Amino acid sequence: MKEFFAGVATFFAMSYIAFLNPVILQEINMPSAAVFLATCGIAALASFVAGWKLNIPAALACGMGLNVFTQEFARSEHAPWQDLILICGMCSLLVLIMSLSSWRRKLIDGVPDQIFYAIKAGVGAILTTVSVTQIDIFANDSSGLASAPGKRWAYGLFILGLAIIIGSKLVYLYLKERDDIGETVLKTASLLDSAAFSISIVIVAAFVWLGIWHGHAPAVPEGHAPVYWAWALPGSLSVMRISDLEAYIGYGIAVFFIMTLDIAGSPIEYVRQNHVRAAIGENRASMIIDAGMWIDSGFNILASVLGVTPITYYAENHAGWKAGGRTGTTTYVVAGGFALLALFGLASIHEGLPILEVIPRIAALPTLFFVGLLVIAESFTFPVSTRRLREDPGFRDLPVAEQQEVESRARALGLLPAAATSVLTSITLRLDVGIAAGILVYVIVQLFPRGARADSPAKRAPLELLVFCAAVVLVTNLVNALSETHKADCTTLPTTTVQTMNPGGGPHRGP
């Protein structure tokens, strides 16, 4: 029974992605109903296989961060979603090859913790920034509505969604501290806390749908042919090409790093817990890690075929771990929940119901914002190691008070990569640029004589690869920016020349 409850808690904590992913990706012309079906289907299949092969509570679903990055990249670069999904599939194949060998594990073991948390900070930054910028877009957009809602109602709905999320979590924390609360009540509060994101999405969408303010109820979409698969859209397969490869280099590198290094809620994080490793032994732990890596990368190839953004192990698996989940039964329950949602998606598509079409983007924004804040907070609260600093003979010779000051300064320097990544990502809305900046800042920090350095030389092994990729991303973006500027200058140049050569006559007809 404990495993079942842990699975329900995990599913409730993850289920918001089923509604959030279609809302995000429909902004780049992906069919929302087909995305919903693919999101639920791939989560159910991957989680079932993970529970079967790993026998631990480690469920998977489409990752937050990459879907928003894909949306923003497609919008800013005018890139068709087909090309970006194809690139995700190519990256998945590369990560699968690395997972089947020892390369991916060596890369994970060798990357410094500061880089891991810098990538997290970038993901959190793009979630929070996009959620805030989208409020104004919704306020001025009348698509599907009788009229544009305006900032007052847009921010009101955003605050309503945040209040639901924060309120549910505060209620659970309050009841958890009470000694006179029964176990049934506490479990119910825990489930509501886990489901806060999904509840927020449904309630805010219902407010918009019911037209809680006059004249702003969404218009029901007209009937159209059902689309079960995103690639089945007319013309989708003909667009499957990389027409402008250099424009996609940064996107591909960012996708590759996130798919390779995102281990929150993964089997790696699970077996690193001391009580788990002691219970299962080193050999079993190593087998779980290796199998877990090929499961997520293998199903990411299938995700691209289904026409949806990559999947990942969810940090929300922590909800199941805290609820007592210890075996694959917990993951089976999650898989069953997503399978039921997939059946619901099939039925809604078959019956032509517009349920998925009328979830407005404002319903997703509070969840995006809150999840982003959680990720950013985690990236700035990790313990920066200063072991190498304490082993420095010059450091040991300092007075105790000065040692504490130097160590505090070193810990602050260790947070600079995450700070640089979050700031650059927020400014540019480009996760690849933010991650590249974080990597370069980490390298610069290592030049400080008493900086927060990596624990061991092994941690510095992949730095050459990281720096090379970061440099490629930054140079590529610089070249693309200069190219766009040159094109813009060339576009305006003929007009200026005509005016100069023919100030009083007609247009110049020469070659």
CORFENBEL-V817018 format. One record per pair of residues at least 12 apart in sequence whose C-alpha atoms are under 10 Angstrom apart, sorted by the first residue. I is the first residue (numbers start at 0). J is the second residue. Records with the same first field share a line. If there is no record, write none. Layout:
# CORFENBEL-V817018
I: J / J
This chain:
# CORFENBEL-V817018
0: 323 / 324 / 329
1: 319 / 322 / 323 / 324 / 325 / 328 / 329
2: 56 / 319 / 320 / 322 / 323 / 324 / 325 / 326 / 327 / 328 / 329 / 330 / 331 / 332
3: 319 / 322 / 323 / 324 / 328 / 329 / 330 / 331 / 332 / 333
4: 186 / 190 / 319 / 322 / 323 / 324 / 329 / 332
5: 56 / 190 / 316 / 317 / 318 / 319 / 320 / 321 / 322 / 323 / 324 / 325 / 328 / 329 / 330 / 332 / 333
6: 56 / 57 / 58 / 316 / 318 / 319 / 320 / 322 / 323 / 324 / 326 / 327 / 328 / 329 / 330 / 331 / 332 / 333 / 334 / 335 / 336
7: 190 / 193 / 194 / 318 / 319 / 322 / 329 / 330 / 331 / 332 / 333 / 335 / 336
8: 186 / 187 / 189 / 190 / 191 / 192 / 193 / 194 / 315 / 316 / 317 / 318 / 319 / 320 / 321 / 322 / 324 / 329 / 332 / 333
9: 56 / 57 / 58 / 190 / 193 / 194 / 313 / 314 / 315 / 316 / 317 / 318 / 319 / 320 / 321 / 322 / 324 / 329 / 330 / 332 / 333
10: 58 / 190 / 193 / 194 / 315 / 316 / 318 / 319 / 329 / 330 / 332 / 333 / 334 / 335 / 336 / 337
11: 190 / 191 / 192 / 193 / 194 / 195 / 196 / 197 / 198 / 315 / 318 / 333 / 336
12: 190 / 191 / 192 / 193 / 194 / 195 / 196 / 197 / 313 / 314 / 315 / 316 / 317 / 318 / 319 / 333
13: 42 / 58 / 59 / 60 / 61 / 193 / 194 / 196 / 197 / 313 / 314 / 315 / 316 / 318 / 333 / 337
14: 39 / 42 / 60 / 193 / 194 / 196 / 197 / 198 / 333 / 336 / 337 / 340
15: 193 / 194 / 195 / 196 / 197 / 198 / 199 / 200 / 201 / 363 / 366
16: 35 / 38 / 39 / 42 / 60 / 61 / 62 / 63 / 196 / 197 / 363 / 366
17: 34 / 35 / 36 / 37 / 38 / 39 / 40 / 42 / 60 / 61 / 197 / 337 / 340 / 341 / 344
18: 31 / 32 / 34 / 35 / 38 / 39 / 197 / 200 / 201 / 355 / 358 / 362 / 363
19: 35 / 38 / 63 / 66 / 196 / 197 / 200 / 358 / 360 / 362 / 363 / 364 / 366 / 367
20: 34 / 35 / 37 / 38 / 39 / 61 / 62 / 63 / 66 / 67 / 307 / 308 / 363
21: 33 / 34 / 35 / 36 / 37 / 38 / 66 / 307 / 355 / 356 / 358 / 360 / 363
22: 34 / 35 / 355 / 356 / 357 / 358 / 359 / 360 / 361 / 362 / 363 / 364
23: 66 / 67 / 69 / 70 / 71 / 359 / 360 / 363 / 364 / 367
24: 66 / 67 / 69 / 70 / 71 / 73 / 80 / 307 / 308
25: 70 / 356 / 360
26: 70 / 71 / 73 / 74 / 360
27: 69 / 70 / 71 / 72 / 73 / 74 / 77 / 78 / 79 / 80
28: 70 / 79 / 80 / 229
29: 79 / 80 / 81 / 228 / 229 / 230 / 232 / 306 / 307
30: 225 / 226 / 227 / 228 / 229 / 230 / 231 / 232 / 306 / 355 / 356
31: 226 / 227 / 229 / 355 / 356 / 357 / 358
32: 225 / 226 / 227 / 228 / 229 / 344 / 345 / 347 / 348 / 351 / 352 / 353 / 354 / 355 / 356
33: 225 / 226 / 227 / 228 / 229 / 230 / 231 / 232 / 305 / 306 / 307 / 344 / 345 / 348 / 355
34: 226 / 227 / 228 / 229 / 305 / 306 / 307 / 308 / 344 / 355
35: 227 / 228 / 307 / 340 / 341 / 343 / 344 / 345 / 355
36: 227 / 228 / 229 / 305 / 307 / 337 / 338 / 340 / 341 / 342 / 343 / 344 / 345 / 347 / 348
37: 61 / 227 / 228 / 229 / 301 / 302 / 303 / 304 / 305 / 306 / 307 / 308 / 341 / 344
38: 60 / 61 / 62 / 302 / 305 / 306 / 307 / 308 / 309 / 310 / 337 / 340 / 341
39: 60 / 61 / 334 / 336 / 337 / 338 / 339 / 340 / 341 / 342 / 343 / 344
40: 60 / 302 / 305 / 334 / 337 / 338 / 339 / 340 / 341 / 342 / 344
41: 59 / 60 / 61 / 298 / 299 / 301 / 302 / 305 / 307 / 309 / 310 / 334 / 337 / 338 / 341
42: 58 / 59 / 60 / 61 / 298 / 302 / 310 / 311 / 312 / 333 / 334 / 335 / 336 / 337 / 338 / 341
43: 58 / 59 / 60 / 330 / 331 / 332 / 333 / 334 / 335 / 336 / 337 / 338 / 339 / 340 / 341
44: 58 / 59 / 60 / 298 / 331 / 334 / 335 / 337 / 338
45: 57 / 58 / 59 / 60 / 294 / 295 / 297 / 298 / 299 / 301 / 302 / 310 / 311 / 312 / 330 / 334
46: 58 / 59 / 60 / 294 / 295 / 298 / 312 / 327 / 329 / 330 / 331 / 332 / 333 / 334 / 335 / 337
47: 59 / 327 / 328 / 329 / 330 / 331 / 332 / 333 / 334 / 335 / 338
48: 291 / 294 / 295 / 298 / 327 / 330 / 331 / 334
49: 266 / 287 / 290 / 291 / 294 / 295 / 312 / 327 / 330 / 331 / 334
50: 326 / 327 / 328 / 329 / 330 / 331 / 332 / 333 / 334
51: 326 / 327 / 328 / 330 / 331
52: 287 / 290 / 291 / 294 / 327
53: 266 / 283 / 284 / 286 / 287 / 288 / 289 / 290 / 291 / 294 / 326 / 327 / 330
54: 287 / 325 / 326 / 327 / 328 / 329 / 330 / 331
55: 265 / 266 / 269 / 270 / 287 / 320 / 324 / 325 / 326 / 327 / 328 / 329 / 330 / 331
56: 264 / 265 / 266 / 269 / 316 / 317 / 318 / 319 / 320 / 323 / 324 / 325 / 326 / 327 / 328 / 329 / 330 / 331 / 332 / 333
57: 264 / 265 / 266 / 267 / 268 / 269 / 291 / 311 / 312 / 313 / 314 / 315 / 316 / 317 / 319 / 320 / 324 / 325 / 326 / 327 / 329 / 330 / 331 / 333
58: 264 / 265 / 266 / 295 / 311 / 312 / 313 / 314 / 315 / 316 / 319 / 327 / 329 / 330 / 331 / 332 / 333 / 334
59: 264 / 265 / 294 / 295 / 298 / 310 / 311 / 312 / 313 / 314 / 315 / 316 / 330 / 333 / 334
60: 295 / 299 / 302 / 308 / 309 / 310 / 311 / 312 / 313 / 334 / 337
61: 299 / 302 / 307 / 308 / 309 / 310 / 311 / 312 / 313
62: 257 / 258 / 261 / 308 / 309 / 310 / 311 / 312 / 313
63: 122 / 123 / 126 / 308 / 309 / 310 / 311 / 313 / 367 / 370 / 371
64: 119 / 121 / 122 / 123 / 124 / 125 / 126 / 254 / 257 / 367 / 370 / 371 / 430
65: 87 / 122 / 125 / 126 / 250 / 253 / 254 / 257 / 258 / 308 / 309 / 310 / 311 / 430
66: 126 / 307 / 308 / 309 / 310
67: 122 / 125 / 126 / 129 / 130 / 308 / 367 / 428 / 430
68: 122 / 125 / 126 / 129 / 250 / 253 / 254 / 428 / 429 / 430 / 431
69: 83 / 84 / 87 / 250 / 254 / 308 / 429 / 430
70: 83 / 129
71: 125 / 129 / 428 / 429 / 430
72: 247 / 249 / 250 / 428 / 429 / 430
73: 250
75: 428 / 429
76: 246 / 247
78: 241 / 242 / 243 / 246 / 247
79: 235 / 238 / 239 / 240 / 241
80: 235 / 238 / 239 / 306 / 307 / 308
81: 229 / 230 / 235 / 236 / 237 / 238 / 239 / 240 / 241 / 303 / 306 / 307
82: 235 / 238 / 239 / 240 / 241 / 242 / 243 / 244 / 247
83: 239 / 240 / 241 / 247 / 250 / 251 / 254 / 303 / 308
84: 239 / 300 / 302 / 303 / 304 / 305 / 306 / 307 / 308 / 309
85: 239 / 240 / 241 / 300 / 303 / 304 / 306 / 307 / 308
86: 239 / 240 / 241 / 247 / 248 / 250 / 251 / 252 / 254 / 255 / 303
87: 250 / 251 / 254 / 255 / 258 / 299 / 300 / 302 / 303 / 307 / 308 / 309
88: 296 / 297 / 298 / 299 / 300 / 301 / 302 / 303 / 304 / 306 / 307 / 308 / 309
89: 251 / 255 / 299 / 300 / 303
90: 251 / 252 / 253 / 254 / 255 / 256 / 258 / 259 / 296 / 299 / 300 / 309
91: 254 / 255 / 258 / 259 / 293 / 295 / 296 / 297 / 298 / 299 / 300 / 301 / 302 / 303 / 309
92: 296 / 297 / 298 / 299 / 300
93: 255 / 259 / 296 / 300
94: 255 / 256 / 258 / 259 / 292 / 293 / 295 / 296 / 297 / 299 / 300
95: 259 / 292 / 293 / 294 / 295 / 296 / 297 / 298 / 299 / 300
96: 293 / 296 / 297
97: 259 / 292 / 293 / 296
98: 259 / 288 / 289 / 290 / 291 / 292 / 293 / 294 / 295 / 296 / 297
99: 289 / 290 / 292 / 293 / 296 / 297
100: 289 / 293
101: 289
103: 259 / 260 / 289 / 292 / 293
104: 259 / 260 / 267 / 288 / 289 / 292
105: 457 / 458 / 460 / 461
106: 259 / 260 / 458 / 460 / 461 / 462 / 464
107: 259 / 260 / 261 / 262 / 267 / 458 / 461
108: 260 / 457 / 458 / 460 / 461
109: 453 / 455 / 456 / 457 / 458 / 459 / 460 / 461 / 462
110: 260 / 453 / 457 / 458 / 459 / 460 / 461 / 462 / 465
111: 441 / 452 / 453 / 454 / 455 / 457 / 458 / 459 / 460 / 461 / 462
112: 378 / 381 / 382 / 383 / 384 / 413 / 453 / 454 / 458
113: 378 / 379 / 381 / 382 / 383 / 384 / 413 / 414 / 415 / 416 / 417 / 437 / 438 / 441 / 451 / 452 / 453
114: 260 / 378 / 413 / 414 / 416 / 417 / 420 / 434 / 437 / 438 / 439 / 440 / 441 / 462 / 465
115: 256 / 257 / 260 / 261 / 262 / 263 / 378 / 416 / 417 / 434 / 438
116: 261 / 374 / 375 / 377 / 378 / 379 / 380 / 381 / 414 / 416 / 417 / 418 / 420 / 437
117: 375 / 378 / 379 / 414 / 415 / 416 / 417 / 418 / 419 / 420 / 421 / 433 / 434 / 435 / 436 / 437 / 438 / 441
118: 253 / 256 / 257 / 260 / 261 / 375 / 378 / 416 / 417 / 420 / 421 / 430 / 431 / 433 / 434 / 435 / 437 / 438
119: 257 / 260 / 261 / 263 / 371 / 374 / 375 / 376 / 377 / 378 / 379 / 417 / 420 / 421 / 434
120: 371 / 372 / 373 / 374 / 375 / 376 / 377 / 378 / 379 / 416 / 417 / 418 / 419 / 420 / 421 / 422 / 424 / 430 / 433 / 434 / 437
121: 371 / 374 / 375 / 378 / 417 / 418 / 419 / 420 / 421 / 422 / 423 / 424 / 425 / 428 / 429 / 430 / 431 / 432 / 433 / 434 / 437
122: 257 / 370 / 371 / 372 / 374 / 375 / 378 / 420 / 421 / 424 / 425 / 430 / 433 / 434
123: 367 / 368 / 369 / 370 / 371 / 372 / 373 / 374 / 375 / 376 / 377 / 378 / 420 / 421 / 424 / 425 / 430
124: 368 / 371 / 372 / 374 / 375 / 418 / 420 / 421 / 422 / 423 / 424 / 425 / 426 / 428 / 430 / 433
125: 367 / 368 / 371 / 421 / 422 / 423 / 424 / 425 / 426 / 427 / 428 / 429 / 430 / 433
126: 364 / 366 / 367 / 368 / 369 / 370 / 371 / 372 / 374 / 375 / 424 / 425 / 428
127: 364 / 365 / 366 / 367 / 368 / 369 / 370 / 371 / 372 / 373 / 374 / 375 / 425
128: 367 / 368 / 371 / 421 / 424 / 425 / 426 / 428
129: 364 / 367 / 368 / 371 / 425 / 428
130: 157 / 360 / 361 / 363 / 364 / 365 / 366 / 367 / 368 / 369 / 371
131: 154 / 157 / 364 / 365 / 367 / 368
132: 364
133: 153 / 360 / 361 / 364
134: 149 / 150 / 152 / 153 / 154 / 156 / 157 / 360 / 361 / 364 / 365
135: 148 / 149 / 150 / 153 / 154 / 361
136: 149 / 150 / 153 / 360 / 361
137: 149 / 150 / 152 / 153 / 154 / 359 / 360 / 361
138: 150 / 151 / 152 / 153 / 154 / 361
139: 153
141: 215 / 217 / 218
142: 217 / 218 / 359
143: 215 / 216 / 217 / 218 / 219 / 220 / 356 / 357 / 359
144: 207 / 208 / 210 / 214 / 215 / 216 / 217 / 218 / 219 / 357 / 359
145: 210 / 213 / 214 / 215 / 216 / 217 / 218
146: 213 / 214 / 215 / 216 / 217
147: 214 / 215
148: 207 / 212 / 213 / 214 / 215 / 216
149: 215
152: 207 / 211 / 212 / 215
153: 361 / 362
154: 361
156: 202 / 203 / 204 / 206 / 207 / 361 / 362 / 364 / 365
157: 199 / 203 / 361 / 362 / 363 / 364 / 365 / 366 / 368
158: 203 / 364 / 365
159: 199 / 202 / 203 / 206 / 362 / 365
160: 195 / 196 / 198 / 199 / 200 / 201 / 202 / 203 / 204 / 361 / 362 / 363 / 364 / 365 / 366 / 369
161: 195 / 196 / 199 / 364 / 365 / 366 / 367 / 368 / 369
162: 199 / 365
163: 192 / 195 / 196 / 198 / 199 / 200 / 202 / 203 / 365
164: 191 / 192 / 193 / 194 / 195 / 196 / 197 / 198 / 199 / 200 / 365 / 366 / 369
165: 192 / 195 / 196 / 369
166: 192 / 195
167: 188 / 189 / 190 / 191 / 192 / 193 / 194 / 195 / 196 / 198 / 199
168: 188 / 189 / 191 / 192 / 193 / 194 / 195
169: 192
170: 188 / 189 / 191 / 192
171: 184 / 185 / 186 / 187 / 188 / 189 / 190 / 191 / 192 / 193
172: 185 / 188 / 189 / 192
173: 188
174: 188 / 189
175: 188 / 189
186: 322
189: 318 / 322
190: 318
192: 318
193: 315 / 318 / 319
195: 366
196: 362 / 363 / 365 / 366 / 367 / 369 / 370
197: 362 / 363 / 366
199: 362 / 363 / 364 / 365 / 366
200: 358 / 359 / 360 / 361 / 362 / 363 / 364 / 365 / 366
201: 358 / 362 / 363
202: 362
203: 358 / 359 / 360 / 361 / 362 / 363 / 364 / 365
204: 217 / 357 / 358 / 359 / 360 / 361 / 362 / 363
205: 357 / 358 / 359 / 362
206: 362
207: 357 / 358 / 359 / 361 / 362
208: 357 / 358 / 359
216: 357
217: 356 / 357 / 358 / 359
218: 356 / 357
219: 352 / 353 / 354 / 356 / 357
220: 352 / 353 / 354 / 356 / 357
221: 351 / 353
222: 351 / 352 / 353
223: 351
224: 348 / 349 / 351
225: 345 / 347 / 348 / 349 / 350 / 351 / 352
226: 345 / 348 / 349 / 351
227: 305 / 344 / 345 / 348 / 349
228: 304 / 305 / 306 / 307
229: 304 / 305 / 306 / 307
230: 303 / 304 / 305 / 306 / 307
231: 306
245: 472 / 475 / 476 / 478 / 479
246: 472 / 475 / 476 / 478 / 479
247: 472 / 475 / 476
248: 431 / 468 / 471 / 472 / 475 / 476
249: 429 / 430 / 431 / 432 / 435 / 468 / 469 / 471 / 472 / 473 / 474 / 475 / 476
250: 429 / 430 / 431 / 432 / 472
251: 431 / 472
252: 430 / 431 / 434 / 435 / 468 / 469 / 471 / 472
253: 429 / 430 / 431 / 432 / 433 / 434 / 435 / 468 / 469 / 472
254: 309 / 430 / 431
256: 431 / 434 / 465 / 468
257: 309 / 311 / 430 / 431 / 434
258: 292 / 295 / 296 / 299 / 309 / 310 / 311
259: 292 / 295 / 296 / 311
261: 311 / 312 / 313 / 314
262: 292 / 311 / 312 / 313 / 314
263: 311 / 312 / 313 / 314 / 315 / 316 / 317
264: 311 / 312 / 313 / 314 / 315 / 316 / 317 / 318 / 320
265: 288 / 291 / 292 / 295 / 311 / 312 / 313 / 314 / 316 / 317
266: 284 / 285 / 287 / 288 / 289 / 290 / 291 / 292 / 312
267: 284 / 285 / 287 / 288 / 289 / 291 / 292
268: 288 / 314 / 317
269: 284 / 287 / 288 / 316 / 317 / 320 / 325
270: 283 / 284 / 285 / 287 / 288
271: 284 / 288
275: 325
291: 312
292: 312
294: 311
295: 309 / 310 / 311 / 312
296: 309 / 310 / 311
298: 310 / 311
299: 311
314: 374
316: 329 / 330 / 333
319: 333
375: 417 / 418 / 421
378: 414 / 417 / 418 / 421
379: 411 / 413 / 414 / 415 / 417 / 418
380: 414
381: 413 / 414
382: 410 / 413 / 414
383: 406 / 407 / 409 / 410 / 411 / 412 / 413 / 414 / 451 / 452 / 453 / 454
384: 406 / 409 / 410 / 413 / 451 / 452 / 453 / 454
385: 406 / 407 / 409 / 410 / 413 / 449 / 450 / 451 / 452 / 453 / 454
386: 406 / 451 / 452 / 453 / 454 / 455
387: 449 / 450 / 451 / 452 / 453 / 454 / 455
388: 402 / 405 / 406 / 409 / 448 / 449 / 450 / 451 / 452 / 453 / 454
389: 402 / 406 / 449
391: 449
393: 449
394: 406 / 449
405: 449 / 450 / 451
406: 449 / 450 / 451
407: 451
408: 449 / 450 / 451
409: 444 / 447 / 448 / 449 / 450 / 451 / 452
410: 450 / 451 / 452
411: 450 / 451
412: 440 / 441 / 444 / 445 / 447 / 449 / 450 / 451 / 452
413: 440 / 441 / 444 / 445 / 450 / 451 / 452 / 453
414: 437 / 440 / 441 / 444 / 451
415: 437 / 440 / 441 / 443 / 444
416: 433 / 434 / 435 / 436 / 437 / 438 / 439 / 440 / 441 / 442 / 443 / 444
417: 433 / 434 / 436 / 437 / 438 / 440 / 441
418: 433 / 436 / 437 / 440
419: 433 / 434 / 435 / 436 / 437 / 438 / 439 / 440 / 441
420: 432 / 433 / 434 / 435 / 436 / 437 / 438 / 439 / 440
421: 433 / 434 / 436 / 437
422: 436 / 437
423: 435 / 436 / 437
424: 436 / 437
431: 468 / 469 / 472 / 473 / 476
432: 469 / 470 / 472 / 473 / 476
433: 469 / 472 / 473
434: 465 / 468 / 469 / 472
435: 465 / 466 / 467 / 468 / 469 / 470 / 471 / 472 / 473
436: 466 / 469 / 470 / 472 / 473
437: 469
438: 462 / 465 / 466 / 467 / 468 / 469 / 470
439: 462 / 465 / 466 / 467 / 469 / 470
441: 453 / 462 / 466
442: 459 / 462 / 463 / 465 / 466
493: 507
494: 506 / 507
